[in-house]
Amino acid sequence: EKALYYFKSSKTEYACFYVGYIYEKGLGVKQDYKTALKWYEKSANMGNSNSAYNLGVMHKMGQGTDVDFEKAISWYENAAKKDNENALCNLAIMYRFGEGVEVDYEKAVKLYEKAAKLGSETAICQMGYMYNQGLGVEQDYEKAKEYYEQAALLGYSDAQCNLGYMYQEGLGVEINYEEAIKWYKKAIKKDVIEAYYQLGFLYTYGDTIKKDYQSAREYYELAGG
């Protein structure tokens, strides 16, 4: 309560952001999305990109307001202009899946690329996916592998799983089951379900590794199948 009083009294962009955050998460107060929106908007109008990003999320999810993709995009764009990595990624998603806008893979790639240059692990991984699938860019497995590897080395678990699959299938690299297993095992440390499944598959059917049906069964069970 003392912190809330202090932040409300300060009225800086950062203080307004924290008041919004406290109400959004219900930290020591009753959760109140509408009040959170009010404080985030005050903060965003003073130039706070995290508040603008949160406003985008809340308008997209319909938290404290009706679902409104156009307002979500507007707030994401506000934050993206200030190099907010999360806003860039979420805006890319809107263009990638046509949420409130026409599907535009090239626009999505540009947004992911900008976020990736700012260091977003999510964006780096998604750049790998876009090259892997040929969405908004010419399909290029080698570039996809490079992006996945970059994110994987940063510890991004989805990228570790995807990199494992590139080695498993020989996409942009020579087939290497041992390398695939290495990356899958890194991914399962963060419970990536697909990595459990692929480990089960490799220990059952892998041509160049020793079959291990007991391990395969355990991995399949952990994958839920």
Contacts in CASP RR format, 6 or more apart in sequence:
PFRMAT RR
TARGET T0000
AUTHOR 0000-0000-0000
METHOD contacts of the structure
MODEL  1
EKALYYFKSSKTEYACFYVGYIYEKGLGVKQDYKTALKWYEKSANMGNSN
SAYNLGVMHKMGQGTDVDFEKAISWYENAAKKDNENALCNLAIMYRFGEG
VEVDYEKAVKLYEKAAKLGSETAICQMGYMYNQGLGVEQDYEKAKEYYEQ
AALLGYSDAQCNLGYMYQEGLGVEINYEEAIKWYKKAIKKDVIEAYYQLG
FLYTYGDTIKKDYQSAREYYELAGG
1 28 0 8 1.000
1 29 0 8 1.000
3 18 0 8 1.000
3 22 0 8 1.000
4 19 0 8 1.000
4 22 0 8 1.000
4 28 0 8 1.000
4 29 0 8 1.000
6 15 0 8 1.000
7 15 0 8 1.000
7 16 0 8 1.000
7 18 0 8 1.000
7 19 0 8 1.000
7 22 0 8 1.000
8 15 0 8 1.000
8 19 0 8 1.000
9 15 0 8 1.000
11 42 0 8 1.000
12 46 0 8 1.000
13 43 0 8 1.000
13 46 0 8 1.000
13 47 0 8 1.000
13 48 0 8 1.000
13 51 0 8 1.000
14 43 0 8 1.000
14 48 0 8 1.000
16 39 0 8 1.000
16 40 0 8 1.000
16 42 0 8 1.000
16 43 0 8 1.000
16 46 0 8 1.000
16 48 0 8 1.000
16 51 0 8 1.000
17 39 0 8 1.000
17 40 0 8 1.000
17 43 0 8 1.000
17 48 0 8 1.000
17 50 0 8 1.000
17 51 0 8 1.000
19 39 0 8 1.000
20 35 0 8 1.000
20 36 0 8 1.000
20 38 0 8 1.000
20 39 0 8 1.000
20 40 0 8 1.000
20 43 0 8 1.000
20 51 0 8 1.000
20 54 0 8 1.000
21 27 0 8 1.000
21 36 0 8 1.000
21 54 0 8 1.000
22 28 0 8 1.000
22 29 0 8 1.000
23 29 0 8 1.000
23 31 0 8 1.000
23 32 0 8 1.000
23 33 0 8 1.000
23 35 0 8 1.000
23 36 0 8 1.000
23 39 0 8 1.000
24 31 0 8 1.000
24 33 0 8 1.000
24 36 0 8 1.000
24 40 0 8 1.000
24 54 0 8 1.000
24 58 0 8 1.000
24 63 0 8 1.000
25 31 0 8 1.000
26 32 0 8 1.000
33 58 0 8 1.000
33 63 0 8 1.000
33 64 0 8 1.000
33 65 0 8 1.000
34 64 0 8 1.000
34 65 0 8 1.000
36 54 0 8 1.000
36 58 0 8 1.000
36 63 0 8 1.000
36 64 0 8 1.000
37 55 0 8 1.000
37 58 0 8 1.000
37 63 0 8 1.000
37 64 0 8 1.000
37 65 0 8 1.000
39 51 0 8 1.000
40 51 0 8 1.000
40 52 0 8 1.000
40 54 0 8 1.000
40 55 0 8 1.000
40 58 0 8 1.000
41 51 0 8 1.000
41 55 0 8 1.000
43 51 0 8 1.000
44 51 0 8 1.000
44 52 0 8 1.000
44 55 0 8 1.000
44 75 0 8 1.000
44 78 0 8 1.000
44 79 0 8 1.000
47 82 0 8 1.000
49 78 0 8 1.000
49 79 0 8 1.000
49 82 0 8 1.000
49 83 0 8 1.000
49 84 0 8 1.000
49 87 0 8 1.000
50 79 0 8 1.000
50 84 0 8 1.000
52 75 0 8 1.000
52 76 0 8 1.000
52 78 0 8 1.000
52 79 0 8 1.000
52 82 0 8 1.000
52 84 0 8 1.000
52 87 0 8 1.000
53 75 0 8 1.000
53 76 0 8 1.000
53 79 0 8 1.000
53 84 0 8 1.000
53 86 0 8 1.000
53 87 0 8 1.000
53 90 0 8 1.000
55 71 0 8 1.000
55 75 0 8 1.000
56 71 0 8 1.000
56 72 0 8 1.000
56 73 0 8 1.000
56 74 0 8 1.000
56 75 0 8 1.000
56 76 0 8 1.000
56 79 0 8 1.000
56 87 0 8 1.000
56 90 0 8 1.000
57 63 0 8 1.000
57 72 0 8 1.000
57 90 0 8 1.000
58 64 0 8 1.000
58 65 0 8 1.000
59 65 0 8 1.000
59 67 0 8 1.000
59 68 0 8 1.000
59 69 0 8 1.000
59 71 0 8 1.000
59 72 0 8 1.000
59 75 0 8 1.000
60 67 0 8 1.000
60 68 0 8 1.000
60 69 0 8 1.000
60 72 0 8 1.000
60 90 0 8 1.000
60 99 0 8 1.000
61 67 0 8 1.000
62 68 0 8 1.000
65 71 0 8 1.000
69 94 0 8 1.000
69 99 0 8 1.000
69 100 0 8 1.000
69 101 0 8 1.000
70 100 0 8 1.000
72 94 0 8 1.000
72 99 0 8 1.000
73 91 0 8 1.000
73 94 0 8 1.000
73 100 0 8 1.000
73 101 0 8 1.000
75 87 0 8 1.000
76 87 0 8 1.000
76 88 0 8 1.000
76 90 0 8 1.000
76 91 0 8 1.000
76 94 0 8 1.000
77 87 0 8 1.000
77 91 0 8 1.000
78 87 0 8 1.000
79 86 0 8 1.000
79 87 0 8 1.000
80 87 0 8 1.000
80 88 0 8 1.000
80 91 0 8 1.000
80 111 0 8 1.000
80 114 0 8 1.000
83 114 0 8 1.000
83 118 0 8 1.000
85 115 0 8 1.000
85 118 0 8 1.000
85 119 0 8 1.000
85 120 0 8 1.000
85 122 0 8 1.000
85 123 0 8 1.000
86 120 0 8 1.000
88 111 0 8 1.000
88 112 0 8 1.000
88 114 0 8 1.000
88 115 0 8 1.000
88 118 0 8 1.000
88 120 0 8 1.000
88 123 0 8 1.000
89 111 0 8 1.000
89 112 0 8 1.000
89 115 0 8 1.000
89 120 0 8 1.000
89 122 0 8 1.000
89 123 0 8 1.000
89 126 0 8 1.000
91 111 0 8 1.000
92 107 0 8 1.000
92 108 0 8 1.000
92 109 0 8 1.000
92 111 0 8 1.000
92 112 0 8 1.000
92 115 0 8 1.000
92 123 0 8 1.000
92 126 0 8 1.000
93 99 0 8 1.000
93 108 0 8 1.000
94 100 0 8 1.000
94 101 0 8 1.000
95 101 0 8 1.000
95 103 0 8 1.000
95 104 0 8 1.000
95 105 0 8 1.000
95 107 0 8 1.000
95 108 0 8 1.000
95 111 0 8 1.000
96 103 0 8 1.000
96 105 0 8 1.000
96 108 0 8 1.000
96 135 0 8 1.000
97 103 0 8 1.000
98 104 0 8 1.000
105 130 0 8 1.000
105 135 0 8 1.000
105 136 0 8 1.000
105 137 0 8 1.000
106 136 0 8 1.000
106 137 0 8 1.000
108 130 0 8 1.000
108 135 0 8 1.000
108 136 0 8 1.000
109 127 0 8 1.000
109 130 0 8 1.000
109 135 0 8 1.000
109 136 0 8 1.000
109 137 0 8 1.000
112 123 0 8 1.000
112 126 0 8 1.000
112 127 0 8 1.000
112 130 0 8 1.000
113 123 0 8 1.000
113 127 0 8 1.000
114 123 0 8 1.000
115 122 0 8 1.000
115 123 0 8 1.000
116 123 0 8 1.000
116 124 0 8 1.000
116 126 0 8 1.000
116 127 0 8 1.000
116 147 0 8 1.000
121 151 0 8 1.000
121 154 0 8 1.000
121 155 0 8 1.000
121 156 0 8 1.000
121 159 0 8 1.000
122 156 0 8 1.000
124 147 0 8 1.000
124 150 0 8 1.000
124 151 0 8 1.000
124 154 0 8 1.000
124 156 0 8 1.000
124 159 0 8 1.000
125 147 0 8 1.000
125 148 0 8 1.000
125 151 0 8 1.000
125 156 0 8 1.000
125 158 0 8 1.000
125 159 0 8 1.000
125 162 0 8 1.000
127 147 0 8 1.000
128 143 0 8 1.000
128 144 0 8 1.000
128 145 0 8 1.000
128 146 0 8 1.000
128 147 0 8 1.000
128 148 0 8 1.000
128 151 0 8 1.000
128 159 0 8 1.000
128 162 0 8 1.000
129 135 0 8 1.000
129 144 0 8 1.000
129 162 0 8 1.000
130 136 0 8 1.000
130 137 0 8 1.000
131 137 0 8 1.000
131 139 0 8 1.000
131 140 0 8 1.000
131 141 0 8 1.000
131 143 0 8 1.000
131 144 0 8 1.000
131 147 0 8 1.000
132 139 0 8 1.000
132 141 0 8 1.000
132 144 0 8 1.000
132 148 0 8 1.000
132 162 0 8 1.000
132 166 0 8 1.000
132 171 0 8 1.000
133 139 0 8 1.000
134 140 0 8 1.000
141 166 0 8 1.000
141 171 0 8 1.000
141 172 0 8 1.000
142 172 0 8 1.000
142 173 0 8 1.000
144 166 0 8 1.000
144 171 0 8 1.000
144 172 0 8 1.000
145 163 0 8 1.000
145 166 0 8 1.000
145 171 0 8 1.000
145 172 0 8 1.000
145 173 0 8 1.000
147 159 0 8 1.000
148 159 0 8 1.000
148 162 0 8 1.000
148 163 0 8 1.000
148 166 0 8 1.000
149 159 0 8 1.000
149 163 0 8 1.000
150 159 0 8 1.000
151 158 0 8 1.000
151 159 0 8 1.000
152 159 0 8 1.000
152 160 0 8 1.000
152 162 0 8 1.000
152 163 0 8 1.000
152 183 0 8 1.000
152 186 0 8 1.000
155 186 0 8 1.000
157 186 0 8 1.000
157 187 0 8 1.000
157 189 0 8 1.000
157 190 0 8 1.000
157 192 0 8 1.000
157 195 0 8 1.000
158 187 0 8 1.000
158 192 0 8 1.000
160 183 0 8 1.000
160 184 0 8 1.000
160 186 0 8 1.000
160 187 0 8 1.000
160 192 0 8 1.000
160 195 0 8 1.000
161 183 0 8 1.000
161 184 0 8 1.000
161 187 0 8 1.000
161 192 0 8 1.000
161 194 0 8 1.000
161 195 0 8 1.000
161 198 0 8 1.000
163 183 0 8 1.000
164 179 0 8 1.000
164 180 0 8 1.000
164 182 0 8 1.000
164 183 0 8 1.000
164 184 0 8 1.000
164 187 0 8 1.000
164 198 0 8 1.000
165 171 0 8 1.000
165 180 0 8 1.000
165 198 0 8 1.000
166 172 0 8 1.000
166 173 0 8 1.000
167 173 0 8 1.000
167 175 0 8 1.000
167 176 0 8 1.000
167 177 0 8 1.000
167 179 0 8 1.000
167 180 0 8 1.000
167 183 0 8 1.000
168 175 0 8 1.000
168 177 0 8 1.000
168 180 0 8 1.000
168 198 0 8 1.000
168 202 0 8 1.000
169 175 0 8 1.000
170 176 0 8 1.000
173 179 0 8 1.000
175 208 0 8 1.000
177 202 0 8 1.000
177 206 0 8 1.000
177 207 0 8 1.000
177 208 0 8 1.000
177 209 0 8 1.000
178 208 0 8 1.000
178 209 0 8 1.000
180 198 0 8 1.000
180 202 0 8 1.000
181 199 0 8 1.000
181 202 0 8 1.000
181 209 0 8 1.000
184 195 0 8 1.000
184 198 0 8 1.000
184 199 0 8 1.000
184 202 0 8 1.000
185 195 0 8 1.000
185 199 0 8 1.000
187 194 0 8 1.000
187 195 0 8 1.000
188 195 0 8 1.000
188 196 0 8 1.000
188 199 0 8 1.000
188 222 0 8 1.000
193 223 0 8 1.000
193 224 0 8 1.000
194 223 0 8 1.000
196 219 0 8 1.000
196 220 0 8 1.000
196 222 0 8 1.000
196 223 0 8 1.000
196 224 0 8 1.000
197 219 0 8 1.000
197 220 0 8 1.000
197 223 0 8 1.000
197 225 0 8 1.000
199 215 0 8 1.000
199 216 0 8 1.000
199 219 0 8 1.000
200 215 0 8 1.000
200 216 0 8 1.000
200 217 0 8 1.000
200 219 0 8 1.000
200 220 0 8 1.000
200 223 0 8 1.000
201 216 0 8 1.000
202 209 0 8 1.000
203 209 0 8 1.000
203 211 0 8 1.000
203 212 0 8 1.000
203 213 0 8 1.000
203 215 0 8 1.000
203 216 0 8 1.000
203 219 0 8 1.000
204 211 0 8 1.000
204 213 0 8 1.000
204 216 0 8 1.000
END
